[in-house]
């Protein structure tokens, strides 16, 4: 598929008003994407676990405007108007206008809420942009399906196309958002070993997955709930001209090839080694950018060392990963949940901001509410 597949057949129908609500989860990458080309195309493929409890709920209300002007919208987070979110959404609307030609016909009220702290390294842009993209796709689907000037074939939007286009749109808002629509494992970026994989949208991982990785657990330790000092967008841009960038992109592609075998065979030790290496490599790229920056905090390192000590002494299959932030995702098989949670309570909570953490697990994607 190319971008042209997502430009709709011209339609003449319009709606007066309405609303849609979607909830969409965050995701945590196992093989990381860091660095992108023009138009939000990733420099390397990535694979992520979809989360379950960490999600964004978005209600999108639309009202037909009297005149065709520019984009018209207002944004609310947890009931509070958020004008500082508007530039990012304006940029998103500009990027997707060719694919959603109705955008300037309506005034939109975007009401959103997260089950986790905004800007805390739990990829709120991923869940937020995917939920918004799904709401917009629901509007387009309703417009097209009720347009009697179109043929029956032109009016038909099947579930597969709906999801692919929503993922494609979400990517243009936030790259990792395209991995939040489905679950439990999602791949974004073209990879020879994964049929149907694409740089344009995320796809549900199609290959064999061992029982060891079913219902995997993720406890997120909130080391620092504040705003990151360097945004992900700025961080991605620093990969241009990065001295190690090309080798990193090759490494990620190879790691995804290795992950295919690991997921099939159920090799937990190999999974641990690859996932932790990927997390540290991500932060190594940040530390060797110019300008360089560090998003980990001292307590991030304390937690990592505690996890390593616990794994060595107990034989546990616990491991960690990190997003572009200070918080630690503690990954472990469901069968170890009671022991690991006891360890977290006894040893790790002390390093969390105000002792806060979120128990999560693998989820299966977005839901229409």
N, C-alpha and C positions, 0 to 999 in steps of 0.2 A: 504494500500500500504506500501511496505518497500523500503529501499534504492535500492534493487536489481531491482525494476521495472524501475529504471532510467538508468540502464546500457544498452546501445543499442546492438542490434544484430550486430555481427562483420560485417563490410562493407569493401569493397576493393576499392571503388570509391574515387577519390579525385578531387578537383577543383584547377585550376591554380591560380586564384585570384578573387577578388570581394570586395564588401563592403555592409554593412547594417547600417541603422540609426534608432534608436528608441528614443523616449522621454518617460521618466518615472517620475511620480510625487513623492514628498515626502509624508509622512503621519504623522498624529499626534495621538498617542495612547490615548485612553480614560481610559481603564484599562491597566496599564503599565506592561511591562516585564522588570525585573531587576534581573539578575542571570541566569546562564545557565550551563548545563551539558556539557559533552564532545560532540564534533561534532556539536556545535551550536544548541543544543536542549534546549528549554526554560524550566526553572524551573516552570513556571506558564503560563497559557494561557493569551492572550491579545487581545484587539479589538481596531481598529483605524479608524478614518475618513481618507479617501484618499483626498489629496489636489488637487488643479487644477492648480494654477499659479506657485507654487513653484515646479520646475521640473528640471531634468537634461536631456540634449540632448547629446547622444553619437553616434559618427560615428566610426564604426569598419571596417578598411580596412585590408584585408588579402592577403598575397602573399606566394605561395608555396616555401618552402626552398629546396635548392639542397641536403642538408644532414639532416638526422634525429638527431638532437641534443637536447639541453635543450629548455626551453621556451625562445622565442625571441619576444620582444615587446618594444614599446616606448609609452609614455603617454604624452598627451598635455591637459592642461586646459586653455581654452580661447586663444588658439594659442601658448601658452608658454609651452616649454618642462618642465615636472615635474618629475624629477628622484626620488624625495622623495616620490612619490606615488607608486613607483615600488615594494618595499617590500610587501606592502599590496596586490597588484595584484599578485605577485609571490606566496604568501601564498594561495590566492584564487585559482590560477591555480593548485597548488599542491593538494588542497582539492577536486577539481572537475575533475581531470584528468581521474579518472576511469569512469566517466560519459560522458566525452567528449574526446574520445581517439585521436581526430585529433589535439589536442592543440599543440603538438610538431612538427607538420608537416608544420606549417606556421609561418611567421613573421607577427605580428599584429601591426597596428598603431591605437592607441586608442585616439580619439579626443573628448573631452568632454567640456561642458559648462553648468553652472548653471544659473538659473534666480534669484538666491539669494546668499548671501555671503557664501563662503565655511567655514566650521567649526564654524557656527554661531548658532548651536543648532536647525537647521531646518532639521536635518537628511540628510545631503548631501550624506552620505554613503548609505542610504536607496535608494535614487533615483539613485545614481550613479551605485551601484552594480546591481540594478534591470535592469537598461538600458543596462549594459554590458552583463548580463546574457541573456537578450532577443536577443541581437545581436549574441551571441554565439549560441543560440538555432536556430536562423535563418540560420546560417551557417550549423549546423548539419542537419536541415530539408532539405536544398538544397542538401547536400551530399547524404543523404539517399534516397530522392525522385528521384535522378538521377542515382542511382546505379542499373543497370539492372541485376546484379547477385542476387539481393534480390527478394523475392516473392512480389506480389502486396500488400499483407497484411503487410509484413515487411516494405514496402516503405511508408506506410500510417501513417502520424503523424497528428492526429486530433487536433483541437483547444484546447480541454480540456486537453489533455496530454501535448501539447506544453506549455500551461500556467502553469500547475502543475510542470512540470520539470523546467521551467524557474524560478518559485518561489522557488523550492527546491535548485537550483543552487545559486540563489541570497542569500538565507539564509546562505549558506556556505561562502559568502563574508561578509555579515553584517546581523545579525539576523532580524532586522526590515525591511530589504529590501524585504523580502518575502511578506510583506503586501502592497507593492507599485504597484503591477501589475494590480489589479482590483479595483473596487470601488462599491458603495460609502462607505461601511463599510466592513472591512476585519478582519477575526479572524485568529490568529496563535496560535497553541497549542491545544492539545486534551482537549475537554470539553464535559461532558455528555449531556449537553443541546443543543449542536450545531452539527447537523448531518454533517458528512464529515470532521469535524475539525481534524487537524493533527499537530503533533510536527514537521513534515518534511517540510511543506509548508503552505502558507496562503490560506484561502478559502474565497470567497465572502460570506458575512453573509447571511444565508439562511432563517432566521426567519422573522416574521412580523415586519415592521417598521412603526410607526405612521407618519402621515403627518407632525407633528410638527418638525420632524428631517430631512425632505427633504430640500435639498439646504441650509443646515446650513452654516453659515458664520464663517470665521476664520481670524481675523486681527492679524498679528504677529508683536509685538512691539520689535524692535531690540535694546535691552538694552545694549548688548555687542557683537560686531561683531568679537572680537578677538578669538584666539585659546583657547580652554578650557584648564585649568591647569591640569585636569585629564581626560584622554580619556575614552570613554564609555567602551572600552575593559578592561581597568584597573579597572573601577568601577564595572563592572559585576564580575570580578574575586574576588573582595573584599567581595562578598556575600558568598564565601566559608568560613565557620567558623563564619559567622556573627551571633551574639547572637539572633537576631530577625528574621533570614532568614526563618525558617520553618513556623513561624506564618504568615509572610508576604506572602509566597506562598499560604497558605490556605486562607488568606484574599482576595488575587487577584482572586482566583477561585470562592469564594463566591460573590465577587463584580461583576464578569462576569455573574453569575447566576442572580443577582439582575438587572444587565443591560439588560438582555433579557426581563424581565418584563417591565422595564422602557421604552425601545424602542418600545415595543408592545403597551403600554398604553398611551404613549405620555406625561409622567409625567415629566415636565420640572424642577420642584423643586427638585425632587429626582435625576434627571440627574445632576443638578448643584452640589448637595451635594456629590454625588459619584465621579464626575469628579474632583472636587477641592480636595477632600480627597485623591484621587489617586495621584494627582500631589504633594501634600505635603508629602504623605507617601514616594514617590520616593526619594524626597530630604532628608527626615528623615533617610532613609536607608544610604544615603551617609554620613550624619552627624554623624551616629553612627557606621560607618565602622572603622576598625583599619588597616592602618591609616585612619583618618576621613578627610573629605573635604567638602567644601561648594561651590557650583556652582552658587547659587543665588548671586545677587549684591544688594546693598542698594536700587537702583532704582526698582529692581524686587519687593521688599517688598512695596515700595511706591505705585506702580501700583496696587498690590493686595489690599491694603487698600483702594485706590480710587475706585476700582471696587466694593468692599463690601459696601462702603458709597453710591455709586450711585445706587446700586441695592436696598438698604434699602430705600432710599429716593424716588426712581422713580417706584419701583415695576417691573423693567426690569428683563428679564430672562437671562441677561448677566452672563457669568462666565469665569473663566480662567483655563488654564492648562499649564503645563511646560514640556519640555523635559529635557534631561540631560544637562542643560545650564541655562543661565541667562534670556533668552528671554521669553516673555509672549505671549501665544496664547490666544486671546480674542475670545471666542465662543459665538454666539448669533443667534437667529432665523432670517430668511431672512426678516420677517415682521418688525423687529426692526432696520433694517440696517441704515436708515437715522438718527434716534435718537442716536444710539450707535456711529456712525461715528462722529457725532457732539461732543459727549462726549469725544471720543478719541482725536479729534483735540483740544478741549478746555482744557482737564484735563490730558491727558496721554502722548501726544507727547513730552512734556517737559522732560520726563524721558527717552526718547529714545536717543541713540547715534546719534548725528547730526540730531535729529528729524526724524529718518528714521523708517518706518514701511511698511508692505506689506499687502495689502488687498487680501484675498484669500477666497475660499469657497470649498465646497465638490466637488470632481472630480470623474471621473469614470475610472481612470487607464491609463496604458501605451498605446502609439500609435506607429505603424510602420510608418516611414516617407518616 
